[in-house]
Amino acid sequence: MARRQINYFFNSPVAQQVREEGRVEGREEERARMLVAILEWRGIEVPAVVREMVDMADMDILDCWAERAVSATCLDDVMHSVPRRAQP
């Protein structure tokens, strides 16, 4: 009797792609959370509209904002020249 190979979904290329997309999304969510936390730790209020922008931003934008947030004294120090794709 010939052995039949079982191809489980979790081993399929589609499943691997979905997992990787989830990992990237998770990293972006954590980076966004950390950016807001840094601003709040520095005593900078983060309004809802800015939180929406942060939630929509990609990793490159979040990295840029996080770098600015470390030394920011106000929200404008971080959010000036916001790339269009991050605007709600």
N, CA, C and O atoms as a GROMACS GRO file, in nm:
protein
  352
    1MET      N    1   0.084  -0.116   0.000
    1MET     CA    2   0.000   0.000   0.000
    1MET      C    3   0.090   0.125   0.000
    1MET      O    4   0.185   0.134   0.078
    2ALA      N    5   0.060   0.218  -0.088
    2ALA     CA    6   0.137   0.341  -0.098
    2ALA      C    7   0.101   0.436   0.016
    2ALA      O    8  -0.016   0.451   0.053
    3ARG      N    9   0.202   0.497   0.071
    3ARG     CA   10   0.177   0.594   0.179
    3ARG      C   11   0.127   0.724   0.116
    3ARG      O   12   0.181   0.772   0.017
    4ARG      N   13   0.025   0.776   0.174
    4ARG     CA   14  -0.031   0.901   0.128
    4ARG      C   15   0.026   1.015   0.213
    4ARG      O   16   0.018   1.012   0.336
    5GLN      N   17   0.082   1.115   0.146
    5GLN     CA   18   0.138   1.228   0.219
    5GLN      C   19   0.024   1.320   0.261
    5GLN      O   20  -0.061   1.358   0.181
    6ILE      N   21   0.026   1.355   0.387
    6ILE     CA   22  -0.076   1.446   0.440
    6ILE      C   23  -0.014   1.586   0.443
    6ILE      O   24   0.089   1.608   0.505
    7ASN      N   25  -0.080   1.677   0.376
    7ASN     CA   26  -0.033   1.816   0.373
    7ASN      C   27  -0.125   1.900   0.460
    7ASN      O   28  -0.231   1.943   0.416
    8TYR      N   29  -0.083   1.921   0.583
    8TYR     CA   30  -0.162   1.998   0.675
    8TYR      C   31  -0.160   2.146   0.636
    8TYR      O   32  -0.060   2.196   0.585
    9PHE      N   33  -0.270   2.213   0.661
    9PHE     CA   34  -0.282   2.355   0.626
    9PHE      C   35  -0.173   2.439   0.689
    9PHE      O   36  -0.117   2.527   0.624
   10PHE      N   37  -0.140   2.412   0.817
   10PHE     CA   38  -0.044   2.496   0.886
   10PHE      C   39   0.096   2.487   0.827
   10PHE      O   40   0.181   2.570   0.860
   11ASN      N   41   0.122   2.391   0.742
   11ASN     CA   42   0.251   2.379   0.674
   11ASN      C   43   0.248   2.439   0.534
   11ASN      O   44   0.351   2.445   0.467
   12SER      N   45   0.132   2.482   0.489
   12SER     CA   46   0.119   2.531   0.352
   12SER      C   47   0.181   2.670   0.338
   12SER      O   48   0.195   2.742   0.437
   13PRO      N   49   0.217   2.708   0.217
   13PRO     CA   50   0.271   2.843   0.193
   13PRO      C   51   0.173   2.953   0.233
   13PRO      O   52   0.215   3.058   0.282
   14VAL      N   53   0.046   2.930   0.214
   14VAL     CA   54  -0.055   3.030   0.252
   14VAL      C   55  -0.053   3.050   0.403
   14VAL      O   56  -0.056   3.164   0.450
   15ALA      N   57  -0.049   2.943   0.477
   15ALA     CA   58  -0.046   2.952   0.623
   15ALA      C   59   0.081   3.022   0.671
   15ALA      O   60   0.077   3.102   0.764
   16GLN      N   61   0.192   2.991   0.608
   16GLN     CA   62   0.318   3.056   0.646
   16GLN      C   63   0.312   3.205   0.618
   16GLN      O   64   0.360   3.285   0.698
   17GLN      N   65   0.253   3.244   0.507
   17GLN     CA   66   0.240   3.385   0.473
   17GLN      C   67   0.149   3.456   0.573
   17GLN      O   68   0.179   3.567   0.617
   18VAL      N   69   0.038   3.393   0.609
   18VAL     CA   70  -0.054   3.452   0.706
   18VAL      C   71   0.015   3.471   0.841
   18VAL      O   72  -0.003   3.574   0.906
   19ARG      N   73   0.094   3.372   0.883
   19ARG     CA   74   0.166   3.384   1.009
   19ARG      C   75   0.266   3.500   1.004
   19ARG      O   76   0.278   3.576   1.100
   20GLU      N   77   0.339   3.512   0.894
   20GLU     CA   78   0.437   3.619   0.882
   20GLU      C   79   0.369   3.756   0.882
   20GLU      O   80   0.419   3.850   0.944
   21GLU      N   81   0.256   3.768   0.812
   21GLU     CA   82   0.181   3.894   0.813
   21GLU      C   83   0.135   3.927   0.955
   21GLU      O   84   0.136   4.044   0.995
   22GLY      N   85   0.095   3.827   1.029
   22GLY     CA   86   0.054   3.848   1.168
   22GLY      C   87   0.170   3.894   1.254
   22GLY      O   88   0.154   3.979   1.342
   23ARG      N   89   0.287   3.838   1.230
   23ARG     CA   90   0.406   3.880   1.306
   23ARG      C   91   0.439   4.027   1.279
   23ARG      O   92   0.466   4.103   1.371
   24VAL      N   93   0.437   4.065   1.152
   24VAL     CA   94   0.466   4.204   1.115
   24VAL      C   95   0.364   4.297   1.178
   24VAL      O   96   0.399   4.400   1.234
   25GLU      N   97   0.237   4.261   1.169
   25GLU     CA   98   0.131   4.343   1.227
   25GLU      C   99   0.151   4.355   1.378
   25GLU      O  100   0.132   4.462   1.435
   26GLY      N  101   0.188   4.246   1.442
   26GLY     CA  102   0.212   4.248   1.586
   26GLY      C  103   0.328   4.339   1.623
   26GLY      O  104   0.322   4.411   1.723
   27ARG      N  105   0.434   4.337   1.543
   27ARG     CA  106   0.548   4.426   1.569
   27ARG      C  107   0.508   4.572   1.551
   27ARG      O  108   0.549   4.657   1.629
   28GLU      N  109   0.428   4.600   1.449
   28GLU     CA  110   0.382   4.738   1.427
   28GLU      C  111   0.294   4.784   1.543
   28GLU      O  112   0.307   4.898   1.589
   29GLU      N  113   0.205   4.698   1.589
   29GLU     CA  114   0.118   4.735   1.701
   29GLU      C  115   0.199   4.762   1.827
   29GLU      O  116   0.171   4.856   1.900
   30GLU      N  117   0.299   4.680   1.852
   30GLU     CA  118   0.383   4.699   1.971
   30GLU      C  119   0.465   4.827   1.959
   30GLU      O  120   0.480   4.900   2.056
   31ARG      N  121   0.518   4.853   1.839
   31ARG     CA  122   0.594   4.976   1.818
   31ARG      C  123   0.506   5.099   1.838
   31ARG      O  124   0.550   5.198   1.898
   32ALA      N  125   0.382   5.094   1.789
   32ALA     CA  126   0.288   5.205   1.806
   32ALA      C  127   0.257   5.226   1.954
   32ALA      O  128   0.253   5.339   2.003
   33ARG      N  129   0.234   5.116   2.026
   33ARG     CA  130   0.206   5.124   2.169
   33ARG      C  131   0.323   5.186   2.243
   33ARG      O  132   0.304   5.268   2.332
   34MET      N  133   0.443   5.147   2.207
   34MET     CA  134   0.563   5.197   2.273
   34MET      C  135   0.582   5.345   2.242
   34MET      O  136   0.624   5.421   2.331
   35LEU      N  137   0.555   5.389   2.121
   35LEU     CA  138   0.567   5.530   2.086
   35LEU      C  139   0.476   5.616   2.173
   35LEU      O  140   0.518   5.717   2.229
   36VAL      N  141   0.350   5.573   2.185
   36VAL     CA  142   0.255   5.647   2.270
   36VAL      C  143   0.303   5.646   2.415
   36VAL      O  144   0.293   5.747   2.484
   37ALA      N  145   0.353   5.534   2.461
   37ALA     CA  146   0.404   5.524   2.599
   37ALA      C  147   0.520   5.620   2.621
   37ALA      O  148   0.526   5.687   2.724
   38ILE      N  149   0.613   5.628   2.528
   38ILE     CA  150   0.728   5.718   2.541
   38ILE      C  151   0.679   5.862   2.554
   38ILE      O  152   0.724   5.937   2.641
   39LEU      N  153   0.585   5.899   2.467
   39LEU     CA  154   0.532   6.035   2.472
   39LEU      C  155   0.466   6.063   2.607
   39LEU      O  156   0.489   6.168   2.668
   40GLU      N  157   0.386   5.969   2.653
   40GLU     CA  158   0.318   5.988   2.782
   40GLU      C  159   0.418   5.993   2.897
   40GLU      O  160   0.401   6.072   2.990
   41TRP      N  161   0.522   5.910   2.894
   41TRP     CA  162   0.625   5.912   2.998
   41TRP      C  163   0.695   6.047   3.002
   41TRP      O  164   0.740   6.092   3.108
   42ARG      N  165   0.705   6.111   2.886
   42ARG     CA  166   0.770   6.242   2.878
   42ARG      C  167   0.673   6.354   2.913
   42ARG      O  168   0.709   6.472   2.906
   43GLY      N  169   0.549   6.319   2.950
   43GLY     CA  170   0.450   6.418   2.990
   43GLY      C  171   0.382   6.486   2.872
   43GLY      O  172   0.326   6.594   2.888
   44ILE      N  173   0.386   6.424   2.756
   44ILE     CA  174   0.326   6.480   2.635
   44ILE      C  175   0.191   6.414   2.612
   44ILE      O  176   0.183   6.292   2.596
   45GLU      N  177   0.086   6.493   2.611
   45GLU     CA  178  -0.048   6.440   2.588
   45GLU      C  179  -0.061   6.392   2.444
   45GLU      O  180  -0.013   6.458   2.351
   46VAL      N  181  -0.127   6.278   2.426
   46VAL     CA  182  -0.145   6.221   2.293
   46VAL      C  183  -0.295   6.214   2.263
   46VAL      O  184  -0.364   6.124   2.311
   47PRO      N  185  -0.346   6.310   2.183
   47PRO     CA  186  -0.489   6.312   2.152
   47PRO      C  187  -0.530   6.195   2.063
   47PRO      O  188  -0.447   6.130   2.000
   48ALA      N  189  -0.660   6.169   2.060
   48ALA     CA  190  -0.714   6.055   1.984
   48ALA      C  191  -0.676   6.060   1.837
   48ALA      O  192  -0.644   5.956   1.779
   49VAL      N  193  -0.678   6.177   1.775
   49VAL     CA  194  -0.646   6.186   1.633
   49VAL      C  195  -0.500   6.146   1.608
   49VAL      O  196  -0.470   6.086   1.504
   50VAL      N  197  -0.411   6.178   1.700
   50VAL     CA  198  -0.271   6.138   1.686
   50VAL      C  199  -0.257   5.987   1.707
   50VAL      O  200  -0.178   5.922   1.639
   51ARG      N  201  -0.332   5.932   1.803
   51ARG     CA  202  -0.329   5.787   1.824
   51ARG      C  203  -0.374   5.714   1.698
   51ARG      O  204  -0.319   5.609   1.665
   52GLU      N  205  -0.473   5.767   1.628
   52GLU     CA  206  -0.519   5.707   1.501
   52GLU      C  207  -0.408   5.710   1.398
   52GLU      O  208  -0.386   5.612   1.327
   53MET      N  209  -0.337   5.822   1.389
   53MET     CA  210  -0.225   5.833   1.295
   53MET      C  211  -0.117   5.731   1.329
   53MET      O  212  -0.061   5.667   1.240
   54VAL      N  213  -0.088   5.718   1.457
   54VAL     CA  214   0.014   5.623   1.502
   54VAL      C  215  -0.031   5.480   1.467
   54VAL      O  216   0.050   5.401   1.419
   55ASP      N  217  -0.157   5.449   1.490
   55ASP     CA  218  -0.208   5.314   1.460
   55ASP      C  219  -0.201   5.282   1.311
   55ASP      O  220  -0.189   5.165   1.274
   56MET      N  221  -0.209   5.382   1.226
   56MET     CA  222  -0.209   5.361   1.081
   56MET      C  223  -0.069   5.362   1.020
   56MET      O  224  -0.051   5.323   0.904
   57ALA      N  225   0.030   5.405   1.096
   57ALA     CA  226   0.165   5.422   1.043
   57ALA      C  227   0.236   5.288   1.023
   57ALA      O  228   0.209   5.191   1.093
   58ASP      N  229   0.326   5.286   0.926
   58ASP     CA  230   0.407   5.166   0.905
   58ASP      C  231   0.534   5.173   0.990
   58ASP      O  232   0.557   5.272   1.059
   59MET      N  233   0.614   5.070   0.985
   59MET     CA  234   0.732   5.059   1.072
   59MET      C  235   0.832   5.172   1.049
   59MET      O  236   0.891   5.223   1.145
   60ASP      N  237   0.853   5.212   0.925
   60ASP     CA  238   0.950   5.318   0.897
   60ASP      C  239   0.907   5.449   0.962
   60ASP      O  240   0.990   5.519   1.022
   61ILE      N  241   0.781   5.482   0.952
   61ILE     CA  242   0.729   5.604   1.011
   61ILE      C  243   0.735   5.594   1.163
   61ILE      O  244   0.775   5.690   1.231
   62LEU      N  245   0.694   5.480   1.217
   62LEU     CA  246   0.698   5.462   1.362
   62LEU      C  247   0.840   5.475   1.416
   62LEU      O  248   0.862   5.535   1.521
   63ASP      N  249   0.937   5.420   1.344
   63ASP     CA  250   1.077   5.432   1.385
   63ASP      C  251   1.120   5.578   1.387
   63ASP      O  252   1.187   5.623   1.481
   64CYS      N  253   1.083   5.653   1.284
   64CYS     CA  254   1.117   5.795   1.276
   64CYS      C  255   1.056   5.870   1.394
   64CYS      O  256   1.125   5.948   1.461
   65TRP      N  257   0.929   5.848   1.420
   65TRP     CA  258   0.861   5.916   1.529
   65TRP      C  259   0.918   5.876   1.665
   65TRP      O  260   0.933   5.961   1.753
   66ALA      N  261   0.951   5.749   1.681
   66ALA     CA  262   1.006   5.702   1.809
   66ALA      C  263   1.141   5.768   1.836
   66ALA      O  264   1.170   5.807   1.949
   67GLU      N  265   1.222   5.780   1.732
   67GLU     CA  266   1.352   5.846   1.748
   67GLU      C  267   1.333   5.992   1.790
   67GLU      O  268   1.406   6.041   1.876
   68ARG      N  269   1.236   6.059   1.731
   68ARG     CA  270   1.208   6.198   1.769
   68ARG      C  271   1.149   6.206   1.910
   68ARG      O  272   1.178   6.300   1.984
   69ALA      N  273   1.067   6.108   1.947
   69ALA     CA  274   0.998   6.111   2.077
   69ALA      C  275   1.094   6.108   2.195
   69ALA      O  276   1.064   6.163   2.301
   70VAL      N  277   1.207   6.044   2.177
   70VAL     CA  278   1.303   6.030   2.287
   70VAL      C  279   1.348   6.165   2.340
   70VAL      O  280   1.373   6.180   2.460
   71SER      N  281   1.360   6.264   2.252
   71SER     CA  282   1.407   6.395   2.297
   71SER      C  283   1.301   6.505   2.283
   71SER      O  284   1.331   6.622   2.302
   72ALA      N  285   1.179   6.468   2.250
   72ALA     CA  286   1.073   6.566   2.227
   72ALA      C  287   1.031   6.637   2.355
   72ALA      O  288   1.031   6.579   2.463
   73THR      N  289   0.996   6.764   2.339
   73THR     CA  290   0.939   6.839   2.451
   73THR      C  291   0.791   6.868   2.427
   73THR      O  292   0.719   6.908   2.519
   74CYS      N  293   0.746   6.848   2.303
   74CYS     CA  294   0.605   6.865   2.270
   74CYS      C  295   0.572   6.773   2.152
   74CYS      O  296   0.661   6.720   2.086
   75LEU      N  297   0.444   6.754   2.129
   75LEU     CA  298   0.399   6.663   2.024
   75LEU      C  299   0.446   6.708   1.885
   75LEU      O  300   0.476   6.624   1.800
   76ASP      N  301   0.454   6.838   1.863
   76ASP     CA  302   0.497   6.888   1.733
   76ASP      C  303   0.642   6.848   1.702
   76ASP      O  304   0.677   6.832   1.585
   77ASP      N  305   0.725   6.831   1.805
   77ASP     CA  306   0.863   6.784   1.784
   77ASP      C  307   0.865   6.646   1.719
   77ASP      O  308   0.959   6.613   1.647
   78VAL      N  309   0.764   6.568   1.745
   78VAL     CA  310   0.758   6.431   1.693
   78VAL      C  311   0.683   6.424   1.560
   78VAL      O  312   0.728   6.359   1.466
   79MET      N  313   0.570   6.493   1.553
   79MET     CA  314   0.478   6.474   1.442
   79MET      C  315   0.496   6.572   1.326
   79MET      O  316   0.421   6.565   1.229
   80HIS      N  317   0.592   6.663   1.334
   80HIS     CA  318   0.609   6.755   1.222
   80HIS      C  319   0.643   6.678   1.096
   80HIS      O  320   0.703   6.571   1.101
   81SER      N  321   0.605   6.732   0.985
   81SER     CA  322   0.626   6.669   0.854
   81SER      C  323   0.578   6.523   0.851
   81SER      O  324   0.654   6.431   0.820
   82VAL      N  325   0.451   6.504   0.884
   82VAL     CA  326   0.391   6.371   0.885
   82VAL      C  327   0.373   6.324   0.741
   82VAL      O  328   0.311   6.394   0.661
   83PRO      N  329   0.426   6.208   0.706
   83PRO     CA  330   0.406   6.156   0.571
   83PRO      C  331   0.258   6.136   0.542
   83PRO      O  332   0.184   6.092   0.630
   84ARG      N  333   0.214   6.167   0.422
   84ARG     CA  334   0.074   6.161   0.384
   84ARG      C  335   0.011   6.025   0.411
   84ARG      O  336  -0.104   6.019   0.454
   85ARG      N  337   0.082   5.918   0.386
   85ARG     CA  338   0.022   5.784   0.402
   85ARG      C  339  -0.015   5.752   0.546
   85ARG      O  340  -0.088   5.656   0.571
   86ALA      N  341   0.035   5.830   0.642
   86ALA     CA  342   0.002   5.804   0.783
   86ALA      C  343  -0.112   5.890   0.832
   86ALA      O  344  -0.158   5.873   0.945
   87GLN      N  345  -0.160   5.981   0.751
   87GLN     CA  346  -0.269   6.067   0.793
   87GLN      C  347  -0.402   5.993   0.780
   87GLN      O  348  -0.425   5.921   0.683
   88PRO      N  349  -0.491   6.012   0.881
   88PRO     CA  350  -0.620   5.941   0.875
   88PRO      C  351  -0.710   5.997   0.765
   88PRO      O  352  -0.821   5.948   0.747
   0.00000   0.00000   0.00000
